[in-house]
């Protein structure tokens, strides 16, 4: 069922986007350019940049207009027109602190995006190795199936001629059927692996992998250099440092918001002539200037400031934990990489070719009746184990290299 679903998915992608063969470089370029989640993550940087732009705004002044009528129609006490302008000034530097918070948040969003791309690149490389291994497994099992199919056809003919027992012919035929089932399962796994690559590539239909070995990813560092490289390159460690900085900036903003704010007011009024006989008065202009000083009794409550100070201490602890985690990840990735390299080197000699040559010689000997069917089946399984082990070792070496590069924070 999974095989059918993967074929449908690949067919739709092929119709919509034009399926093609990818090599590793083309695939990684497609991941960096078209991965849907990565494109969505990039908006966080734009959002943070917009927040920084918004933080630069100044306080808005307030304009007030007033009109009063002192029963001018009946008592002839005149009318007045007033206009005022007020503006609040923070003595604690709230705007500067707000800009500092927003700027750090923008840097943090960029570091988070870089860290997401680091893990995405790691996952894409591992998935490429798994797809390559699945392709090699399909090839190996197809070859084994074709071998047993040839043997079964020959045994059927030999049994008809009386040169072979019927039970041996049936055994070879059943073994060919079993090998076919293994090959079909391997083909489904390969198609599913291609579907996973298509998803990582942002919907680009990866229909086939380019022929050739796995890419050779270099690790140009010694064990003594690893920690320094990781601490200088890891985006998540940079994000932890920025988180600590952000908590300090938030504390500064809390302190600034608790400082005194002055309200400056400037007003102008025009009063018409008072024509009342008891208290006449000429028309006149009035100018007022005032200052409002809020009584910030709320500053006596230290809850917000205490929370901000605790956040600073917490961020420092998280930063220490992040550094320890990075060092541990690097050491573990290095150990796994060394082990994977040793296993891959073990298979890099003539082991696979020797197993193949042994299988061909035993197949030839079996066709002439010199060896038993059991010996032939043992040779087939031995070749499969060796060839599959070699493919798995190469894929695990690529995965270990990707994990080590991700732990170091380098490409």
N, C-alpha and C positions, 0 to 999 in steps of 0.2 A: 504493500500500500504506500509506504514511504517512497519507494522507487517511482510509483506512478505520479505521486504529488510532485516529486522533484522534476520529472520529465515535463509535467504541465507547466511548472514555474519557469523552467528554462525555455520552453516553447513560447510562452508569453513574452518573456524578455527578448527572445530572438526576434519575434515579430515587431515588438515596439521599439527596440533600440539597436538592432543589428548585431547579432552575436559575432564574436571573433575570438581568435587565439591570442592569449596574453602571455608575455614573459613577465618575470618578476618586477623588472623596472617599470614596465607599463602598468602593471597592476598597482604598485605602490603609488604611482602618479595619479591613477584614478581614485584611489582611496583618499589621498590628500586633497584632490580637487572636488570630488563628487560625493563623498560619504555624507549621508543625510544628517546624521546626528552631529557630525563635526560642523557642518554648515549651520545647524541650529545653535550649537555652542558659541559660534562666532558672534551671534547677536548679543551675548552677554557683554562683550567688549563694547559694542555700540551703545548698549544701555548704560553701562558705567560711564562712557564718555559723555553721553547726554546728561547724566547725573552730575558730572563735574561741571559741565556748562551751566546747569541750573544752579549749582552751588555758588556761582560767581555773582548772582544777582544781588543788587543792593535792596535795602528796605524801601518800600514805597512811601512817598510822602502822602499826607492826607489834606485834602482841600475841603473847607467847610464854608457854606454860604447860608446866610440868615437874613430874614426880613421881619421887621416888627412894625406894627401899626398901633400907636398909643392913642387910640380913639380920636384920630385926627379929624374925622368928619364931625364929631359931636363936641369934643373938648378942645380941639385944635392943638393937641399936644405933639404933633409932628410924627414923622416916620423915620425909621433908621434902616440902613442897609449895611450888612457886615460880611466880610470875607476873611477867612483865616487859613493859614498854612502851618502844618505841624509835621515834625519829623523826629523819629526815635533814633538815638545814637547809643550803641552798646559800648560800654567802657572796657569790656572783657575781650574784645576781638572775636565775636561770634562768627562773623563772616569768614575771617581768616582760618579759624578752626574748622568751620564747615567745609571750606575748600580743601584743607588738609585731609579731612576724612574722605571726601569724594575722590581726590587724587590717588590716595592709597587704595581705595576700592577699585579704581580703574586698573592700577598696577596689579592688584590681586586677581582681577578678572582675566588679565592677559596671562598671568602665571598659571591660572587654572586652565585656560585654553591650551597653553603649551603642555601642561601635564596630561590633559585629556588626549592630545595628539600623540604624546609619548606612549601612553597605554594603548591607543588605537593602532599605532605603528607596530607595537609588540604583538598585539592580537592578530593583525593582518599577516605578519611574517609567520607566526605559528600556524595560522590557517592555511597559508600557502604551502608550508611544509607538510601539513596533514593531507592536503589535496594531492600533492606530489606523491606522497607515500601511498595514498589510495589508488592513484593511477598505476604506480609500479606494482601494487598488489594485484590489480586487475590484470595487468600484463602477465604477471607470473602465473596466476591461476588459470588464465586463458591458455597459456602455453602448456600447463600441466593437463588441462582438459583436452587439448588437441593431441597431446602425446597419448593419453589413455584412450582417446577416440580411435587413433590409428591402431593402437594395440588391440582394442576390442574388435575392430573390423578384421584385423589379421587373424585374431583368435577364432572368430566366428567362421572364417574360411578354413582355417586349419582343423577346427572341430568337425566341419562338414566333410573334410577329406579323411578324417580319422587320425590325424596326426596329433590331436590334443584332446584331453578329456573335456567333456561338455561342461563339467562343473567349473573348470578353469576359465572357459570362455564366458560363462555366465558371471563369474567373479569379476573378470576384467570389464565386462559390460556394465555391471552395477557400479564398479569403481569409476568408470567414465561418467555415469549419471551423477554420482556424488560430486565429482570434480566440476561438472557443469553447474550444479547447484551452488557450490562455493564461488565459482566465477560470476554467476549472476548476482549473488549477494555483494561481491566486491564491486561489480559495475554499478549497482545501486548506491553503494557507499561513495563511490567516486562522483556520481552525479550529484549526490547531496552535498559533497564537499565543494563542488563547483557552484552550487546554489548559494552556499555560505560565502564564497568569494564574491559572487555577484552582489550579495547584500552589502558586504563591506565596501565594494566599489561603487556604492550609490545607485545600484540598479543596472549598471553596465553588465550586459550579458556575457559572462565568462564561459564560453562553450567548450574550450579546450585549453590545456596548458601547452606552452611551447616546449618542444623537445629539448632535452638536455639535462644536465645535472642541476642540483640545487645551487643557488647563489652562495658564494663564499663571502661571508660577513667577517670582517677583520676585527680583532680585539687588540689594538696596538698599545696595550698597557701591561705593566707588571703588577704583581700583587701589592707591592708597596705603594704604587701610584693610585690604586683603585679608590681609596677613601677620599683623597684630595680631589680626584676627578668628579666623584659623585657629589661631594659637598659643593663643588663649584658649578655643577651642571644640572642637578636635579631640580625640575620645575616645581615639584610638590614641596621640596624643602624651601625653595624661594617663596612659595605660597605660605608656608608656615611662618617664615620670617616676616612676611608682609601682614599676616594675621596678627602677629605680636605688635607690629608697628601700628596697625589699625586700632587695636585695643587702646594703645597709648593715645592715639589721636582722638578716639572717642572720649577718653578721660579728659583730654584737654578741652574738648567741646562741652562736656558737662560743666567743667569749671568756668568756662567762658559764659555759658548760659546762666550761671548763678551770679555773675557780676552785675553791677548796677547799670540800669539803662536810663538815660536822660531823654526827656521829651521836650523838644524846642518848639515853641509856638509863636507865630507872628500873625497879627491880625490888623485889619483896617476896617473902619466903620465911617459911614456918612450919615449924619443926622440932619433932617430937614428943619426948617424954621418952626419954632413953637410960637403959635399966634394966640395962645391963651392969654387973656387980659390980666389974670392974677399972677402968672409966672411966665412971662414971655422970654424967649431965648432965640438967639440967632442960629442959623444953620452952621454946622461945624463938622470938621473931619477928626476922627480919632485913630490913634495908632497904638497897638498893644504889643508887648513882647513878654513871653512867660517861659518858665522852665518847670517841668513836672518831674518829681523825683519819687519813684515807686518805693514803697516800704516793703522790701523783700523778706518778709517773715518766713516765706517758704524755704529760704536758704538755710534756715535752722534745721530743716529735715535733711539728714545726711544719707538717706536711703539710696538715692540715685548715684551719688558719688561713691558710696561704698560698693555698690554693684559694679560700677565702672572699674574701681581699683581691684576688685576681685577678678574681673575679666582680664585685666593686665597680668595678674599673677597666674591665672589659668593659661593664658596664651603662652607665657614663658615656659610653663611645664609642658604644654603641647609641643613647643619648639624643641625642647630637650628630648622628648619622646620621639619626635620625628627624626632627629639626628641619630639617635640610637637605632631606630628602625631602619634607616637608610644604610647604616654600617652593617647591620645584620643581613639585610637583603643582598647587599653587595657580596659579602662573604659567602652566603649560601649560593648565590648565583655563580660565583667563581668556582666553588667546589663542584656544583652540578655541571658546569661547562667543561671543567677538566675531565671529569668522568665521562661525559658524552664524547669528548674528543678521543679519549683512549678507546672507547668502544667502537667509534667510527673508524679509527685507524686500524683496529683489529680486523675489520671487514674490508679495508681498502686494498688488501693484497690480492692474491689469486684464489681466495677461498671460494668465491662465487663461481669463477670460471672453472675451477677444479671440480666443484660439485656438478656443474653443467656437463663437463666432459665425462665425468663418471656416469651420469644418467644416460648420456648418449651411447656410451660403450655398453652399458648393461641392457639398454633397449635393443641394441644390435645383437647382443648375445642372446637375449630372450627370443628374438625373432628366429634364431637358429636353434633354439631348444637347449642352449648351454647353461642357462640359469633359470631359476623358478620364478613364478609370478610374484611370490612374496619378496624375493630380492629386488625385483623391478619396482614394486610398490614402495619398498623401503628406500630405494634410490630416489623415487619421485618425491617422497615426503622429506627426505634429507635435503634435496635441492630446494624445495619450497621453503623449508625452515631457514636454510642458509640465505637464500635470496631475499626472503621477507625480512629476516633479521638485519641484513645489510641495508635494505631500504628504510627500515625503522630506525636504525642507528644514524643514518644520514639525516632523517627528518628530526630526530631528537637532538642531534648536534645543532641543526639550524634553530630549533626552538630554544635550546640552552643558550645559544649565542644571542638570540633576540632578547631572552630574559636578562642576560648579563648587560647588554647594551641599554635595555630599559632601566635596569638597576643603576647604571652609571649615568643615565640621562643623556646619552649621546646617540647619534645615528650610526 
